[in-house]
Amino acid sequence: MDLNINKTPHVLTDPAPVNKSRLGSSFPSGRFMMSSRKKIPKLDDVRSNGWLDAMISSSPPRKRLVKDFNIEIAPEDDFAQRAWMLEYPSAITSFGHIAAQAKNKKIAIFLDYDGTLSPIVDDPDRATISDAMRAAVKNVAKYFPTAIISGRSRDKVYELVGLTELYYAGSHGMDIMTPVNPNGSSEDLNCIKSTDQQGKEVNLFQPAKEFIPVIEEVYNSLVEITKCIKGAKVENHKFCASVHYRNVDEKDWPIVAQRVHDHLKQYPRLRLTHGRKVLEVRPVIEWNKGKAVEFLLDSLGLSKNDDFLPIFIGDDKTDEDAFKVLRKGNRGFGILVSSVPKESNAFYSLRDPSEVKKFLKTLVKWGKMEKNSTRF
Ligand SMILES: O=P(O)(O)OC[C@H]1O[C@H](O[C@H]2O[C@H](CO)[C@@H](O)[C@H](O)[C@H]2O)[C@H](O)[C@@H](O)[C@@H]1O
């Protein structure tokens, strides 16, 4: 993690999950008031279906920050941390093992954006990628096919990363741009021809095309129904929408949950998933980051033989779909970015984006060595 004392925005760790008993005493049912002092509907729905619990526990425990210096103090439960690290060893210290698995194979790299390439910050619009991280990703792409698969819209994540040598998938993989003529297949009804930012012909795979108008509609109404909740922010990612509650006072989280939940009842073809202090509104279609990895491997011609070792690096719940796909087929592996113990389908871990950068640099060194050694 980049710990720069004077730098804004501050890099954040997420608040501790709150247990049910605490929730119960802090938020007795039926006593939630808006700042306008209007009574809001009872919160039985979001409680009974576990939404609120999921919101509260959707982020790792808070680590104590030394105020003014933004320095993290390690959690007391060092033992749990060490035990967890045995199960999910560091991808840096285990690099030798990873290299052995990759011997005589070609690696393909899949990267999440927020929390992986860019540290988690308060304002999603200020989640930039550092020049050093951008350079590391650019170098990786010289040796290995590299794709970014983000929950953000494809345009937005391209604008943030700004590297033309990568493949981009936005909206949790519901918007994928691939070259027109790779070795792979792309004959799918959801594929259309388009042009990229450089005017090159490309394929666009958009399995949730028909949802664009409804997402626009629901985005507008979510903005409306959350506008009086201080700190709430809604983003439109074209094929999905995000409702952020990171900057909402914790006592108002149930209001966010209830309003979004009630509103979505009118949209049976939309569903809700949880991310890091964010509720993600998505089409009900069977598509996720795992499917996007499979699609990319296929359309880039990387899935036809066992010669490829796909590696996915991500920090969030939505990245678990990709970890699962790689684990299930025993094809490659996931690396979870987390500084606290979390259950995951990944094989390895990295603590934060600064370790991701270190790992990518190590990968480049190894790639260079491999390339040189195969020359002879
Ligand atoms: O799949 P990702 O690239 O990781 O995108 C997931 C969500 O990331 C962004 O939100 C998260 O990062 C923000 C900036 O650090 C943070 O403020 C927020 O609390 C996090 O949830 C993005 O804004 C969302 O739209 C993405 O869905």
The ligand as an SDF file (V2000), in Angstrom:
LIG
                    3D

 27 28  0  0  0  0  0  0  0  0999 V2000
  -14.0970   -4.9000  -10.1410 O   0  0  0  0  0  0  0  0  0  0  0  0
  -13.4000   -3.6730   -9.6350 P   0  0  0  0  0  0  0  0  0  0  0  0
  -12.5180   -3.0200  -10.6590 O   0  0  0  0  0  0  0  0  0  0  0  0
  -12.6800   -3.9170   -8.3450 O   0  0  0  0  0  0  0  0  0  0  0  0
  -14.5810   -2.6410   -9.3310 O   0  0  0  0  0  0  0  0  0  0  0  0
  -15.4460   -2.8620   -8.2100 C   0  0  0  0  0  0  0  0  0  0  0  0
  -16.0230   -1.5440   -7.7520 C   0  0  0  0  0  0  0  0  0  0  0  0
  -14.9000   -0.6750   -7.5860 O   0  0  0  0  0  0  0  0  0  0  0  0
  -15.1630    0.6950   -7.2730 C   0  0  0  0  0  0  0  0  0  0  0  0
  -15.6020    0.7670   -5.9280 O   0  0  0  0  0  0  0  0  0  0  0  0
  -14.6390    0.3560   -4.9800 C   0  0  0  0  0  0  0  0  0  0  0  0
  -13.4910    1.2420   -5.0430 O   0  0  0  0  0  0  0  0  0  0  0  0
  -13.7770    2.6150   -4.7090 C   0  0  0  0  0  0  0  0  0  0  0  0
  -12.5070    3.4210   -4.9330 C   0  0  0  0  0  0  0  0  0  0  0  0
  -11.4390    2.9280   -4.2000 O   0  0  0  0  0  0  0  0  0  0  0  0
  -14.2780    2.6900   -3.2540 C   0  0  0  0  0  0  0  0  0  0  0  0
  -14.5830    4.0230   -2.9110 O   0  0  0  0  0  0  0  0  0  0  0  0
  -15.5350    1.8090   -3.1310 C   0  0  0  0  0  0  0  0  0  0  0  0
  -15.9660    1.7830   -1.7900 O   0  0  0  0  0  0  0  0  0  0  0  0
  -15.2380    0.3820   -3.5850 C   0  0  0  0  0  0  0  0  0  0  0  0
  -16.4220   -0.4000   -3.6070 O   0  0  0  0  0  0  0  0  0  0  0  0
  -16.1600    1.2880   -8.2200 C   0  0  0  0  0  0  0  0  0  0  0  0
  -16.4800    2.5940   -7.8390 O   0  0  0  0  0  0  0  0  0  0  0  0
  -17.4010    0.4170   -8.3060 C   0  0  0  0  0  0  0  0  0  0  0  0
  -18.3020    0.9870   -9.2080 O   0  0  0  0  0  0  0  0  0  0  0  0
  -16.9630   -0.9530   -8.7900 C   0  0  0  0  0  0  0  0  0  0  0  0
  -18.0860   -1.7810   -8.9590 O   0  0  0  0  0  0  0  0  0  0  0  0
  1  2  2  0
  2  3  1  0
  2  4  1  0
  2  5  1  0
  5  6  1  0
  6  7  1  0
  7  8  1  0
  7 26  1  0
  8  9  1  0
  9 10  1  0
  9 22  1  0
 10 11  1  0
 11 12  1  0
 11 20  1  0
 12 13  1  0
 13 14  1  0
 13 16  1  0
 14 15  1  0
 16 17  1  0
 16 18  1  0
 18 19  1  0
 18 20  1  0
 20 21  1  0
 22 23  1  0
 22 24  1  0
 24 25  1  0
 24 26  1  0
 26 27  1  0
M  END
$$$$
